[in-house]
Structures are given as C-alpha cells and as structure tokens.
C-alpha cells in the first residue's frame, strides 16, 4: 500500500473515533444485558494525571523534618501542621485535645499504669495491620509491651500473636457469618465473645513474624474479662515456660476479671476454664506503659456498638484503663452511599456510636479515622467512588461535632484517584480498596508520625509553661 493511502486510512480511523467520542451517548448504549460506553473527547485530550506517590510521600517527609528542626514559634509550627496531609482535625480546633493523654502516657513508668489504646476497625486492620505500627511507636516512646487485648479463640490469624482456643465454646457477635450466634447484647469490648458451657482451653504464644516489634515478643501481665452466668466459673492459668500455675474461682454473676503478674516475662501461657460464662477477652501486656489493642470487624460499618449491652460494656471498660478509643470505619459503606441524604443518615448513626462509647468510657478520648481512597470502574476507567470525598468530609464534621478527633487516610494517601497510583507502585491491592502489606505499613507509620507531631507540640507547650513559671 502506498504511503499516502496508509496515512489516509489512519486519518479516516481517527476521524471515525473522534466522531464516536463526540456523539456517543454519555450514559452509554444498552445492548441486551450489556451497557456499552465510549470515552469522550475531553477524557482523551485531558487524560487523568496519576499521583506521583514517591514525590507525595517525600514532600510529607520533608515537612516533618522541617517541623522537627525549625526553631520557630508554637503558632508557626501548628500552622505548618494544619497544611499537612497527615493533620488531625479537632473539636473546636482544640490542638490540646491529646495533651492530657500524653501527660498520662509520660507518667506510666512512675504510676505503674498500663494505659490502653483500643483500635476498632474494618478489614483494613485485620491481622494487626496498621495497628502494629502505631503500637510500635507508642511503646518505643512511652514503654509497655505485648499484643494487647486478644480473644479467647482467634478466627483470623494475627501477625503479632497466636491465640488457639478449643472446647465448649460458641462465638457470639452482632457481625460475621451465619455460624455466629447473635446474643442479647452480651458482646463486651471486642464486639464479640465466646460463650462457655463446659470447659475450654486457650493457648497464647508471642508472635515470631519478622514484622513483630521487639516489644511484642514477650509478656508478663494478663487479665481475663468475662461475664459469669449462673454457677461457678473456674480458671487455671499456667506459664508454659515455668512451673507457675494459679487457680481462680468465681461464683457471683455479672462482669468480672482475674489478673496475673509474672516476676519475669514469658512467651507462651495457657488458660483452662470451666463453667458457664461469656468470655470477653484476655489482655496480654508487658507494662507499665501503653497497650494497643487491635479489634478488626470485617465487613462492618461501625454501627455495632449500640448493639452491645451498655451496662456490661461500661463494666468491662472500667477494668481496662482506656485512654484512647480509635474508630476506623466507612470503607464498607462507601459503595452503597448514593446521595447526600444517605451519607447524612450514615453519619448520624455514626454519631450515635461515638456518643455510646463516651457514655460507656467517659475518661477516654475518641479518634475517628476516615476511609482510604477507593476506586471502581466508571465507564471503563478506574476512578474514586463519586461520593467518597463527601463521605470523608461528613464523617470529619460528625466526629468533631460529637467531641471526637478525626484523621483522614484519604488525605494522607493523596486524595482523589490516589489509590490507582498506590496500586501501580505495589502499595495497594488489586481490588483498589485495600492496601498491600507495604502500603498499610506506610499508612500506619503516617498515623504514628501524626501522633508524634502532636506530641512535639505538647512538649513545646510544656517547655513554654515551665519557662514562664
């Protein structure tokens, strides 16, 4: 074929495609059960620019370095943080929100307390993902150790601890698959419990995965929380590395706890129980210091807390010394929120959950973490869910209106359509919803860094106060 004919052919093809782009219906054309779409000229001539993830993260690292080295005023420091993608939003813009918490953390070595951070979330935090990076920062900074609150038996493995339970147990929870028995609110602080009717054994062993921080690899403090039903409840605690054993007995009904403190740390213990009780969980720590509990709730919207018996939850929380409750939800609801009205309804319900937790644990601060960027196929292209930015904004406003702080994964990863760039770099999953292990480690470190920045502000304020005295 002659050259001019080839050029003419390609010109005709391009003209045909351009005509299709210009006149093809934006809503597509239905062909049977299929809906055919064609990109517009605007999309072709102005293709979506992809986030440069490495440059985005480096920019934040540079800001963090500046904040740590700049010999500047407190107001200037705070203003720089307000421009950061990893900033917190606070009720009434009160940047002293975490000050009392940091003060308590600093005093744990002297007070002997183990103060807890309870991290609830959906599948983004399963297997201790994200929580483990926050825990490492907190325990490296303020002391403490151990994986925190664990269930009597584990359905989903954790990178940080192995918990194997067997015996006369039935799992009860307001969420999960069809094998779950939904009780009358008898779920406790893990939003699940194991109903014991007979005898059972739980073996808890320290994690050995390479991602485990050294603070996770041994423990010396244990507390089991349970709600006793009619009849006696007996438990035998045994350190599998020594001859230490202890037997405890409870006759009275209601929410109770047993605790043990070992003279030296261990890596594996066994608890043998018998009776009729709802077992809420076992706190596995190595204090004093900060304990960080990972409580994943796969598939949940975060609306399950009002389904827990309020009196029982308050009683259990009173035995835990909780300083901070983190709620990380929203991602499971985003695909189903189709209007601002539906977003408002979701956030109103979320506000009720925050209020309920404050009623049950009034001494604790509450932090809400909004969803990550999430993408779906829109007219043949991968784009952020259309209403996701509004969901994040509405959740932020709801959290602050109900006295909780807010932190946005969506902003911390780069905003709209950032998930496509994270996936391209191996930091996101093929579903364009979840992070890869590398990606979630980065996000956990970003959350820890956000806390570290606020801790720096707290220390600056304290230095100014001391200088004025």
C-alpha positions as CSV (number, residue, x, y, z in Angstrom):
1,X,0.0,0.0,0.0
2,X,1.3,3.4,-0.9
3,X,2.2,5.8,1.9
4,X,-0.5,8.4,1.2
5,X,-3.1,5.6,1.3
6,X,-1.9,4.4,4.6
7,X,-2.0,8.0,6.0
8,X,-5.5,8.5,4.6
9,X,-6.6,5.2,6.2
10,X,-5.3,6.2,9.6
11,X,-6.8,9.7,9.3
12,X,-10.2,8.2,8.5
13,X,-10.0,5.8,11.5
14,X,-9.0,8.7,13.8
15,X,-11.9,10.8,12.4
16,X,-14.3,8.0,12.9
17,X,-13.2,7.5,16.5
18,X,-13.4,11.2,17.2
19,X,-16.9,11.2,15.8
20,X,-17.8,8.4,18.2
21,X,-16.2,10.3,21.1
22,X,-18.2,13.4,20.3
23,X,-21.7,11.8,19.7
24,X,-21.7,8.6,21.6
25,X,-24.3,9.0,24.4
26,X,-22.7,9.8,27.8
27,X,-24.9,7.3,29.5
28,X,-23.9,4.6,27.1
29,X,-26.0,2.3,24.9
30,X,-27.7,-0.8,26.2
31,X,-27.2,-3.9,24.2
32,X,-29.2,-6.7,25.9
33,X,-27.8,-7.0,29.4
34,X,-24.7,-5.1,28.5
35,X,-24.1,-1.3,28.7
36,X,-21.6,0.0,26.1
37,X,-19.6,3.2,26.9
38,X,-17.2,5.2,24.8
39,X,-14.7,7.8,26.2
40,X,-15.4,11.5,25.5
41,X,-13.0,13.8,23.6
42,X,-12.4,15.6,26.9
43,X,-11.2,12.4,28.6
44,X,-8.9,11.5,25.7
45,X,-7.4,15.0,25.2
46,X,-7.1,15.6,29.0
47,X,-6.2,12.2,30.5
48,X,-6.3,11.7,34.2
49,X,-2.9,12.6,35.8
50,X,-1.7,10.0,38.2
51,X,-0.3,10.9,41.6
52,X,3.4,10.6,42.0
53,X,3.4,8.6,45.2
54,X,7.1,8.8,45.9
55,X,7.1,12.6,45.5
56,X,4.0,12.9,47.6
57,X,5.4,10.9,50.5
58,X,8.8,12.7,50.2
59,X,7.0,16.0,50.4
60,X,5.5,15.0,53.7
61,X,8.8,13.6,55.0
62,X,10.4,17.0,54.2
63,X,7.6,18.8,56.1
64,X,8.1,16.5,59.1
65,X,11.8,17.1,59.0
66,X,11.2,20.9,58.9
67,X,8.8,20.7,61.8
68,X,11.4,18.9,63.9
69,X,14.3,21.2,63.1
70,X,12.7,24.6,62.6
71,X,13.5,26.8,65.6
72,X,10.1,28.5,65.4
73,X,7.2,29.6,67.4
74,X,4.4,27.2,68.5
75,X,1.9,29.0,66.3
76,X,4.1,28.7,63.3
77,X,4.6,25.0,64.0
78,X,0.9,24.4,64.4
79,X,0.1,26.4,61.1
80,X,2.6,24.1,59.2
81,X,0.8,21.0,60.6
82,X,-2.5,22.4,59.5
83,X,-1.3,22.3,55.9
84,X,-0.1,18.7,56.3
85,X,-1.8,15.8,54.6
86,X,-1.5,13.9,57.8
87,X,-3.0,16.5,60.1
88,X,-5.7,15.9,62.8
89,X,-9.0,17.7,62.9
90,X,-10.1,18.5,66.5
91,X,-13.4,19.6,68.0
92,X,-13.4,23.4,68.2
93,X,-9.9,23.3,66.6
94,X,-8.5,22.5,70.0
95,X,-5.0,21.3,69.4
96,X,-4.6,20.5,73.1
97,X,-7.0,17.5,72.6
98,X,-4.3,14.9,73.2
99,X,-2.3,16.8,75.9
100,X,-3.8,15.1,78.9
101,X,-3.4,11.7,77.2
102,X,0.3,12.4,76.5
103,X,0.8,13.5,80.1
104,X,-0.7,10.2,81.4
105,X,1.5,8.2,79.0
106,X,4.6,10.0,80.3
107,X,3.7,9.1,83.9
108,X,3.2,5.4,83.4
109,X,6.7,4.5,84.5
110,X,6.1,6.3,87.8
111,X,2.4,5.4,88.2
112,X,2.8,1.8,87.2
113,X,-0.2,2.1,84.9
114,X,-0.8,0.3,81.6
115,X,-3.0,2.7,79.6
116,X,-4.8,1.3,76.6
117,X,-5.5,2.4,73.1
118,X,-8.4,0.4,71.7
119,X,-8.3,0.3,67.9
120,X,-11.6,-0.8,66.3
121,X,-11.8,-1.0,62.5
122,X,-12.9,-3.0,59.5
123,X,-10.9,-5.4,57.4
124,X,-8.2,-2.7,56.7
125,X,-6.8,-3.5,60.2
126,X,-7.1,-7.3,60.1
127,X,-4.1,-9.4,61.2
128,X,-2.9,-6.4,63.3
129,X,-2.2,-4.4,60.1
130,X,-1.7,-0.7,60.7
131,X,-2.3,-1.1,64.5
132,X,1.1,-2.8,64.8
133,X,2.9,0.3,63.5
134,X,1.0,2.6,65.9
135,X,1.8,0.2,68.8
136,X,5.5,0.1,67.9
137,X,5.6,3.9,68.0
138,X,3.7,4.2,71.3
139,X,5.7,1.5,73.1
140,X,9.0,2.7,71.8
141,X,8.1,6.2,73.0
142,X,6.3,5.6,76.3
143,X,7.1,2.0,77.3
144,X,4.9,-1.1,77.5
145,X,4.8,-4.3,75.5
146,X,2.7,-7.2,74.5
147,X,0.0,-7.5,71.8
148,X,-2.9,-6.2,74.0
149,X,-6.4,-7.5,74.1
150,X,-6.9,-10.8,72.3
151,X,-10.0,-13.1,72.0
152,X,-10.1,-16.5,73.8
153,X,-10.0,-18.1,70.3
154,X,-8.9,-16.5,67.0
155,X,-10.8,-16.9,63.7
156,X,-8.4,-14.7,61.7
157,X,-4.6,-15.1,62.3
158,X,-2.6,-12.2,63.6
159,X,1.0,-11.3,62.7
160,X,1.6,-10.3,66.3
161,X,0.3,-13.1,68.5
162,X,-1.0,-16.7,68.2
163,X,-4.2,-17.5,70.1
164,X,-5.6,-21.0,69.9
165,X,-8.8,-21.8,71.7
166,X,-10.7,-25.1,71.8
167,X,-13.5,-26.6,73.8
168,X,-17.2,-26.0,74.6
169,X,-17.3,-22.5,73.0
170,X,-19.8,-20.7,70.8
171,X,-18.8,-17.3,69.3
172,X,-21.4,-14.6,69.7
173,X,-21.3,-11.3,67.8
174,X,-23.5,-8.8,66.0
175,X,-21.5,-9.2,62.8
176,X,-19.9,-12.1,60.9
177,X,-21.0,-15.2,59.1
178,X,-24.0,-17.4,59.7
179,X,-22.3,-19.5,62.3
180,X,-22.3,-16.6,64.7
181,X,-24.9,-16.6,67.4
182,X,-26.4,-13.2,68.0
183,X,-27.0,-12.8,71.7
184,X,-28.9,-10.1,73.6
185,X,-26.1,-7.6,73.6
186,X,-23.7,-9.8,75.6
187,X,-20.6,-9.0,73.5
188,X,-18.2,-7.0,75.6
189,X,-15.4,-4.7,74.4
190,X,-14.3,-6.8,71.5
191,X,-17.8,-6.7,70.0
192,X,-17.8,-10.5,70.3
193,X,-17.4,-13.0,73.0
194,X,-17.1,-16.8,73.4
195,X,-19.9,-18.4,75.4
196,X,-18.6,-21.1,77.6
197,X,-20.8,-24.0,78.5
198,X,-18.5,-26.7,80.0
199,X,-14.7,-26.4,79.7
200,X,-12.2,-25.0,77.2
201,X,-8.5,-24.1,76.8
202,X,-6.8,-21.1,75.2
203,X,-3.0,-21.1,74.4
204,X,-1.4,-17.7,73.8
205,X,2.0,-17.5,72.1
206,X,4.1,-14.5,71.2
207,X,4.4,-13.7,67.5
208,X,7.6,-14.5,65.7
209,X,6.9,-12.9,62.3
210,X,9.6,-10.6,61.1
211,X,7.2,-7.6,61.3
212,X,6.8,-8.1,65.0
213,X,8.3,-5.3,67.0
214,X,10.6,-6.4,69.9
215,X,8.0,-5.2,72.4
216,X,5.6,-7.9,71.2
217,X,7.8,-10.8,71.7
218,X,7.2,-11.3,75.5
219,X,4.6,-10.5,78.1
220,X,4.2,-10.6,81.9
221,X,0.7,-9.1,82.6
222,X,-2.6,-10.9,82.0
223,X,-6.2,-10.1,82.7
224,X,-9.2,-12.0,81.5
225,X,-12.6,-10.3,81.5
226,X,-15.8,-12.3,81.5
227,X,-19.5,-12.2,82.3
228,X,-20.4,-15.0,84.6
229,X,-23.7,-16.8,84.2
230,X,-25.4,-18.9,86.9
231,X,-23.0,-21.3,88.6
232,X,-19.3,-21.4,89.4
233,X,-16.6,-20.2,86.9
234,X,-13.1,-21.7,87.4
235,X,-9.9,-20.8,85.6
236,X,-6.3,-22.2,85.8
237,X,-3.5,-20.0,84.5
238,X,-0.2,-21.7,83.6
239,X,3.1,-20.3,82.3
240,X,4.2,-22.8,79.7
241,X,7.9,-21.9,80.3
242,X,7.9,-22.4,84.0
243,X,6.2,-24.3,86.8
244,X,4.0,-21.3,87.7
245,X,0.2,-22.0,87.9
246,X,-2.6,-20.3,89.6
247,X,-6.3,-21.2,90.1
248,X,-9.1,-18.7,90.5
249,X,-12.8,-19.2,91.3
250,X,-15.9,-17.0,90.9
251,X,-19.5,-17.7,92.0
252,X,-21.1,-14.3,91.6
253,X,-22.9,-13.5,88.3
254,X,-22.0,-10.4,86.3
255,X,-18.9,-8.9,84.7
256,X,-15.6,-9.8,86.5
257,X,-11.9,-10.1,85.8
258,X,-8.9,-12.2,87.0
259,X,-5.4,-11.0,86.6
260,X,-1.8,-12.3,86.9
261,X,1.6,-10.6,87.0
262,X,4.6,-12.7,86.4
263,X,8.0,-11.9,88.0
264,X,9.7,-12.5,84.6
265,X,8.3,-12.2,81.1
266,X,7.3,-15.3,79.2
267,X,6.4,-16.1,75.6
268,X,3.5,-18.6,76.0
269,X,0.7,-19.2,78.5
270,X,-2.3,-21.5,78.8
271,X,-5.7,-20.7,80.3
272,X,-8.1,-23.6,81.2
273,X,-11.6,-22.6,82.1
274,X,-14.8,-24.3,83.1
275,X,-18.3,-23.2,83.9
276,X,-21.0,-21.0,82.2
277,X,-19.7,-17.6,81.2
278,X,-19.3,-15.2,78.3
279,X,-15.6,-14.7,77.9
280,X,-14.9,-11.2,76.5
281,X,-11.2,-11.3,76.0
282,X,-7.7,-11.5,77.5
283,X,-5.3,-8.6,77.9
284,X,-1.8,-9.7,77.2
285,X,0.7,-7.0,78.2
286,X,4.2,-6.2,79.4
287,X,3.8,-2.9,81.3
288,X,3.8,-0.4,82.6
289,X,3.4,1.8,79.6
290,X,1.0,1.8,76.7
291,X,-1.0,-1.2,75.4
292,X,-2.6,-1.0,71.9
293,X,-5.5,-3.4,71.2
294,X,-6.3,-4.5,67.6
295,X,-10.0,-5.3,67.2
296,X,-10.9,-5.9,63.5
297,X,-14.6,-6.2,62.5
298,X,-14.7,-7.5,58.9
299,X,-17.5,-6.1,56.8
300,X,-18.7,-3.7,59.4
301,X,-19.9,-0.2,59.0
302,X,-19.1,0.8,62.6
303,X,-22.7,0.8,63.8
304,X,-22.5,-2.2,66.1
305,X,-21.6,-0.5,69.4
306,X,-25.1,0.4,70.2
307,X,-26.0,-3.3,69.9
308,X,-23.8,-4.1,72.9
309,X,-25.3,-4.1,76.4
310,X,-24.4,-0.7,77.7
311,X,-24.0,-1.7,81.4
312,X,-21.9,-4.7,80.6
313,X,-19.7,-2.7,78.2
314,X,-19.2,0.1,80.8
315,X,-18.3,-2.5,83.4
316,X,-15.7,-4.1,81.1
317,X,-14.2,-0.8,80.1
318,X,-13.8,0.2,83.7
319,X,-11.4,-2.8,84.1
320,X,-9.2,-1.8,81.2
321,X,-7.9,1.8,81.9
322,X,-8.6,3.1,78.4
323,X,-7.0,6.4,77.4
324,X,-8.0,6.4,73.7
325,X,-10.6,4.7,71.5
326,X,-9.9,4.7,67.7
327,X,-12.8,4.0,65.3
328,X,-11.7,3.3,61.7
329,X,-14.7,2.8,59.6
330,X,-16.6,4.0,56.5
331,X,-15.0,1.9,53.7
332,X,-17.6,-0.8,53.7
333,X,-20.4,1.8,53.4
334,X,-18.9,4.0,50.6
335,X,-20.1,1.8,47.7
336,X,-23.7,1.9,48.9
337,X,-24.0,5.6,49.7
338,X,-25.6,7.2,46.6
339,X,-26.8,10.6,47.8
340,X,-26.0,13.2,50.4
341,X,-29.1,12.1,52.2
342,X,-27.8,8.6,52.6
343,X,-24.4,10.0,53.7
344,X,-26.1,12.1,56.4
345,X,-28.1,9.1,57.6
346,X,-24.9,7.0,57.9
347,X,-23.0,9.8,59.7
348,X,-26.0,10.4,62.1
349,X,-25.8,6.7,63.1
350,X,-22.0,7.0,63.5
351,X,-22.5,10.0,65.8
352,X,-24.7,7.7,68.0
353,X,-21.9,5.2,68.2
354,X,-19.4,7.9,69.4
355,X,-21.9,9.0,72.0
356,X,-22.5,5.5,73.2
357,X,-18.8,4.8,73.6
358,X,-18.4,8.1,75.5
359,X,-21.2,7.1,77.8
360,X,-19.5,3.7,78.5
361,X,-16.0,5.1,78.8
362,X,-16.2,8.8,79.7
363,X,-12.5,9.1,80.6
364,X,-11.3,8.1,77.1
365,X,-10.5,10.3,74.1
366,X,-12.1,9.2,70.8
367,X,-10.4,9.4,67.4
368,X,-12.3,8.6,64.2
369,X,-10.2,7.5,61.2
370,X,-11.9,8.0,57.8
371,X,-11.7,5.6,54.9
372,X,-9.0,5.4,52.3
373,X,-9.4,6.4,48.7
374,X,-11.4,3.6,47.0
375,X,-11.8,3.2,43.3
376,X,-14.3,1.4,41.0
377,X,-14.7,1.0,37.2
378,X,-16.6,4.1,36.0
379,X,-17.3,4.0,32.2
380,X,-14.3,1.8,31.6
381,X,-11.9,3.8,33.7
382,X,-10.8,3.3,37.3
383,X,-11.9,6.3,39.4
384,X,-12.6,7.2,43.0
385,X,-16.2,6.5,44.1
386,X,-18.0,9.7,43.2
387,X,-19.3,10.5,46.7
388,X,-16.3,9.4,48.7
389,X,-14.9,12.9,49.2
390,X,-18.3,14.0,50.6
391,X,-18.3,10.9,52.9
392,X,-14.9,11.9,54.3
393,X,-16.0,15.5,54.9
394,X,-19.2,14.5,56.5
395,X,-17.5,12.0,58.8
396,X,-15.0,14.6,59.8
397,X,-17.8,17.1,60.7
398,X,-19.7,14.4,62.6
399,X,-16.7,13.3,64.6
400,X,-15.8,16.8,65.6
401,X,-19.5,17.7,66.4
402,X,-19.6,14.7,68.8
403,X,-16.4,15.6,70.6
404,X,-14.0,13.2,68.7
405,X,-10.8,14.0,66.7
406,X,-10.6,13.0,63.1
407,X,-7.8,11.7,60.9
408,X,-8.1,11.1,57.1
409,X,-6.4,8.2,55.3
410,X,-8.0,9.6,52.1
411,X,-5.9,12.8,52.5
412,X,-2.9,11.0,53.9
413,X,-2.5,8.9,50.7
414,X,-3.1,11.8,48.3
415,X,-6.8,12.3,47.8
416,X,-9.0,11.6,44.8
417,X,-7.7,8.7,42.5
418,X,-4.6,8.2,44.6
419,X,-5.4,4.5,45.1
420,X,-4.7,3.9,41.4
421,X,-1.2,5.3,41.9
422,X,-0.7,3.2,45.1
423,X,-1.7,0.1,43.2
424,X,0.7,0.9,40.4
425,X,3.5,1.1,43.0
426,X,2.5,-2.2,44.7
427,X,1.2,-0.4,47.7
428,X,-2.5,-1.2,47.0
429,X,-4.5,-4.3,46.3
430,X,-6.0,-5.4,43.0
431,X,-9.4,-4.5,44.4
432,X,-8.4,-0.8,44.5
433,X,-9.8,-0.8,48.1
434,X,-7.3,-2.4,50.4
435,X,-3.6,-1.7,50.9
436,X,-0.8,-4.2,50.3
437,X,1.3,-5.1,53.3
438,X,3.9,-2.5,52.3
439,X,1.2,0.1,51.7
440,X,-0.5,-0.4,55.1
441,X,2.9,-0.2,56.8
442,X,3.4,3.2,55.3
443,X,-0.1,4.3,56.3
444,X,0.5,3.0,59.9
445,X,3.7,4.9,60.0
446,X,2.0,8.1,58.8
447,X,-0.6,7.8,61.6
448,X,2.2,7.3,64.1
449,X,4.0,10.3,62.7
450,X,0.8,12.4,63.1
451,X,0.7,11.5,66.8
452,X,4.4,12.2,67.1
453,X,3.9,15.7,65.6
454,X,1.1,16.4,68.2
455,X,3.4,15.0,71.0
456,X,6.1,17.5,69.8
457,X,3.6,20.4,70.2
458,X,2.6,19.1,73.6
459,X,6.3,19.1,74.7
460,X,6.8,22.6,73.3
461,X,3.8,23.9,75.2
462,X,5.1,22.3,78.4
463,X,8.5,23.9,77.9
464,X,6.9,27.3,77.4
465,X,4.9,26.8,80.6
466,X,8.0,25.8,82.6
467,X,9.9,28.8,81.2
468,X,7.1,31.2,82.4
469,X,7.0,29.7,85.9
